[in-house]
Amino acid sequence: MPQVQVFADVHCSADSMWRELGSFQSIARWHPMVKVAEGEGEEPGATRTLETQDGLRWVERLTECDPSQRLYRYEVASTELPLDDFRGEFRIREGRPHKCTVIWTAQFAVTTGEEKKASDAVREFFRAGARAIEKQYAAKPVAALRRRVRTLKRRS
């Protein structure tokens, strides 16, 4: 059973990042490959239907949500991809002060003989999301900003 896991390191507290990304229904706000996400609810049993920029559609069902642990788990109810028994987890882990790591993991079975192709498609989707999170929530360390300000003052 293939597994895909990606990480995004950001310069925000885990609680702040959970407020931004922790909603099961929020994926279209931050994932560049998701064109449309429709759904309701944040409790187990809630569903969301995703459509990618290239027209691929699938339905996901929330199976667990634990805001105190900053995680949710979900399963794919239907998909056009050759996948079965897809189980995903989206988690935000506290790091050093004002830093955290977003961890997105999935396990699934491939229903055709093209396991590598299907795994690569899931991995690329997850990586695109992780890169978007890092880009949107990355911030230069304060020390680097101070050096730049001092440099600009010296030139004046």
C-alpha positions as CSV (number, residue, x, y, z in Angstrom):
1,M,0.0,0.0,0.0
2,P,1.7,3.2,-1.1
3,Q,2.1,6.1,1.3
4,V,2.8,9.8,0.5
5,Q,3.9,12.3,3.0
6,V,4.9,16.0,2.5
7,F,6.0,18.7,4.9
8,A,5.7,22.5,4.9
9,D,7.7,24.5,7.4
10,V,6.3,27.9,8.1
11,H,7.1,30.9,10.3
12,C,3.8,30.9,12.3
13,S,2.7,29.3,15.5
14,A,0.9,26.0,15.1
15,D,-2.3,27.5,16.6
16,S,-2.2,30.4,14.2
17,M,-1.7,28.1,11.2
18,W,-4.5,25.8,12.4
19,R,-6.8,28.8,12.4
20,E,-5.8,29.5,8.8
21,L,-5.7,26.0,7.4
22,G,-7.5,23.7,9.8
23,S,-10.9,23.9,8.3
24,F,-11.7,20.8,6.2
25,Q,-13.6,23.1,3.8
26,S,-10.7,25.6,3.4
27,I,-8.5,23.8,0.9
28,A,-9.6,25.8,-2.2
29,R,-8.3,29.0,-0.4
30,W,-4.7,27.8,-0.3
31,H,-4.2,24.9,-2.7
32,P,-3.3,26.1,-6.2
33,M,-4.5,23.0,-8.0
34,V,-8.0,23.1,-6.5
35,K,-10.3,25.1,-8.8
36,V,-13.5,24.4,-6.8
37,A,-14.2,22.9,-3.4
38,E,-17.8,22.5,-2.4
39,G,-19.0,21.1,0.9
40,E,-20.4,21.8,4.3
41,G,-19.4,20.9,7.9
42,E,-16.4,20.4,10.1
43,E,-17.6,17.3,12.0
44,P,-17.0,13.7,11.1
45,G,-19.2,12.7,8.2
46,A,-18.9,16.1,6.5
47,T,-17.9,15.9,2.8
48,R,-16.2,18.1,0.3
49,T,-16.1,17.7,-3.5
50,L,-12.9,18.9,-5.1
51,E,-12.3,19.8,-8.7
52,T,-8.7,20.4,-9.9
53,Q,-7.6,23.0,-12.5
54,D,-7.4,20.1,-15.1
55,G,-11.0,19.0,-14.4
56,L,-10.4,15.9,-12.1
57,R,-13.1,15.5,-9.5
58,W,-13.3,13.5,-6.3
59,V,-15.3,13.4,-3.0
60,E,-13.7,13.3,0.4
61,R,-15.4,12.5,3.7
62,L,-14.1,13.8,7.1
63,T,-13.6,10.9,9.5
64,E,-11.9,12.7,12.4
65,C,-11.3,16.2,13.5
66,D,-9.3,17.1,16.6
67,P,-8.6,20.8,16.9
68,S,-6.7,20.3,20.2
69,Q,-4.2,18.1,18.3
70,R,-4.5,20.3,15.2
71,L,-5.3,17.5,12.9
72,Y,-8.1,16.0,10.7
73,R,-8.4,12.7,9.0
74,Y,-10.4,12.0,5.9
75,E,-11.1,9.3,3.3
76,V,-11.8,9.5,-0.4
77,A,-15.4,8.4,-1.0
78,S,-15.2,8.6,-4.8
79,T,-12.5,9.5,-7.4
80,E,-11.7,9.3,-11.1
81,L,-8.1,8.3,-10.1
82,P,-7.4,4.5,-9.9
83,L,-7.3,4.6,-6.1
84,D,-9.0,2.7,-3.4
85,D,-9.1,2.8,0.4
86,F,-7.5,6.3,0.4
87,R,-7.0,7.6,3.9
88,G,-5.5,11.0,4.5
89,E,-4.3,13.1,7.4
90,F,-3.6,16.8,7.7
91,R,-1.7,17.8,10.8
92,I,0.0,20.9,12.1
93,R,2.9,20.2,14.5
94,E,4.3,22.9,16.8
95,G,7.9,23.7,16.3
96,R,10.2,26.3,17.8
97,P,8.5,29.6,18.9
98,H,6.5,31.0,16.0
99,K,7.3,28.1,13.7
100,C,5.4,25.0,12.8
101,T,5.3,22.1,10.3
102,V,2.3,21.2,8.3
103,I,2.3,17.4,7.6
104,W,0.0,15.9,5.0
105,T,0.0,12.1,4.7
106,A,-2.0,9.6,2.7
107,Q,-2.1,5.8,2.3
108,F,-4.0,4.2,-0.5
109,A,-4.3,1.2,-2.8
110,V,-3.9,1.5,-6.5
111,T,-6.5,-0.4,-8.6
112,T,-4.5,-0.6,-11.8
113,G,-1.0,-1.8,-12.5
114,E,0.3,1.8,-12.7
115,E,1.2,2.2,-9.0
116,K,4.0,4.6,-9.7
117,K,1.9,6.8,-11.9
118,A,-0.9,7.0,-9.4
119,S,1.5,7.6,-6.4
120,D,3.2,10.3,-8.4
121,A,-0.1,12.1,-9.0
122,V,-1.0,12.1,-5.3
123,R,2.5,13.2,-4.4
124,E,2.5,16.1,-6.9
125,F,-0.9,17.2,-5.6
126,F,0.3,17.2,-2.0
127,R,3.6,18.9,-2.9
128,A,1.8,21.7,-4.8
129,G,-0.2,22.3,-1.6
130,A,2.9,22.2,0.6
131,R,4.8,24.6,-1.6
132,A,1.8,27.0,-1.6
133,I,1.6,26.9,2.2
134,E,5.3,27.6,2.5
135,K,5.2,30.4,-0.1
136,Q,2.1,32.1,1.5
137,Y,3.1,31.8,5.1
138,A,6.9,32.0,4.9
139,A,8.4,35.1,6.5
140,K,12.0,36.2,6.6
141,P,13.4,36.0,10.1
142,V,13.3,39.3,12.0
143,A,17.1,39.4,12.2
144,A,17.4,39.4,8.4
145,L,14.9,42.3,8.2
146,R,16.8,44.3,10.8
147,R,20.0,43.9,8.8
148,R,18.3,45.1,5.7
149,V,16.9,48.2,7.5
150,R,20.4,49.0,8.9
151,T,21.9,48.6,5.4
152,L,19.4,51.0,4.0
153,K,20.0,53.6,6.7
154,R,23.8,53.5,6.1
155,R,23.3,54.4,2.5
156,S,21.2,57.5,3.3
